[in-house]
Amino acid sequence: MSFKKEGKVLPKIFLAAHERHVAAIISSAMRKDFQNIKIAATAMAPQVEINIETLKKWYNGTNIPSGSNLILLARISPSVREAVFVMINNSDTTGQDTNPMEHPI
């Protein structure tokens, strides 16, 4: 006799929307510190040890960094670091609690 696994699973559409939101935040933060992708690549690629195409995807907001790469990126970019803290605290710059899914980008 087999048992079904029960539990709540987040719908993939929720995760996709959340990932797009995070990608937009990271992209925006990178653009604050690095005006163009060439400057970003020159500053970050050697330190993060990733290829330029991956950096372009982060910079353009099409992908998000993995956890370990996000930590390295936050060390290099003060704006990314601040964005991560804001996402962790789940608050905007005014200090009011917000739900990032209420205002997806």
C-alpha positions in Angstrom: 0.0 0.0 0.0 1.4 3.4 -1.0 0.7 6.7 0.6 0.4 10.0 -1.1 2.7 12.7 0.0 0.7 15.5 1.4 1.7 19.1 2.0 1.4 22.4 0.5 3.4 23.1 -2.7 3.8 26.7 -4.0 2.4 27.0 -7.4 5.0 27.4 -10.1 3.4 30.6 -11.3 4.0 32.1 -7.8 7.6 31.1 -7.9 8.1 32.5 -11.4 6.6 35.8 -10.4 8.8 36.0 -7.3 11.9 35.2 -9.3 11.1 37.9 -11.9 10.6 40.4 -9.0 14.0 39.4 -7.5 15.7 39.5 -10.9 14.4 43.1 -11.4 15.6 44.2 -8.0 19.1 42.7 -8.5 19.3 44.2 -12.0 18.3 47.6 -10.7 20.8 47.5 -7.9 23.6 46.4 -10.3 22.8 49.3 -12.6 23.1 51.8 -9.7 26.7 50.7 -9.1 27.8 49.9 -12.6 26.5 52.2 -15.4 27.0 49.6 -18.1 27.6 45.9 -18.5 31.3 46.4 -19.5 32.0 48.2 -16.3 30.1 45.5 -14.3 31.9 42.7 -16.1 35.3 44.2 -15.5 34.6 44.7 -11.8 32.8 41.5 -11.0 33.8 38.7 -13.3 37.2 38.1 -11.8 35.9 38.2 -8.2 32.8 36.1 -8.7 34.5 33.8 -11.2 31.6 33.5 -13.5 31.3 34.0 -17.3 30.3 37.3 -18.9 27.1 35.9 -20.3 25.8 35.0 -16.8 26.7 38.5 -15.6 24.7 40.0 -18.6 21.7 37.9 -17.6 21.8 39.2 -14.0 22.4 42.8 -15.3 19.5 42.6 -17.7 17.2 40.9 -15.2 16.7 37.7 -17.1 18.2 35.4 -14.5 18.9 35.6 -10.8 22.2 34.6 -9.1 22.4 31.4 -7.1 22.7 31.9 -3.3 26.5 31.7 -3.2 26.9 34.0 -6.2 24.4 36.5 -4.7 26.6 36.6 -1.5 29.7 37.3 -3.6 27.8 39.9 -5.7 26.6 41.6 -2.5 30.2 41.9 -1.3 31.2 43.7 -4.5 28.1 45.9 -5.0 26.8 48.1 -2.1 23.5 48.5 -3.9 23.0 44.8 -4.3 23.9 44.3 -0.6 21.2 46.9 0.4 18.7 45.3 -1.9 19.3 41.9 -0.3 18.8 43.4 3.2 15.6 45.1 2.1 14.3 41.8 0.6 15.3 40.0 3.8 13.5 42.5 6.0 10.6 42.5 3.6 10.3 46.3 3.9 10.6 49.2 1.6 12.9 52.2 2.1 10.3 53.9 4.3 10.4 51.1 6.8 6.9 49.9 6.2 6.3 46.2 5.9 5.4 45.2 2.4 4.6 42.0 0.6 6.8 41.9 -2.6 4.1 39.9 -4.3 1.6 42.7 -3.8 3.6 45.0 -6.1 5.4 42.7 -8.6 7.6 44.5 -11.1 
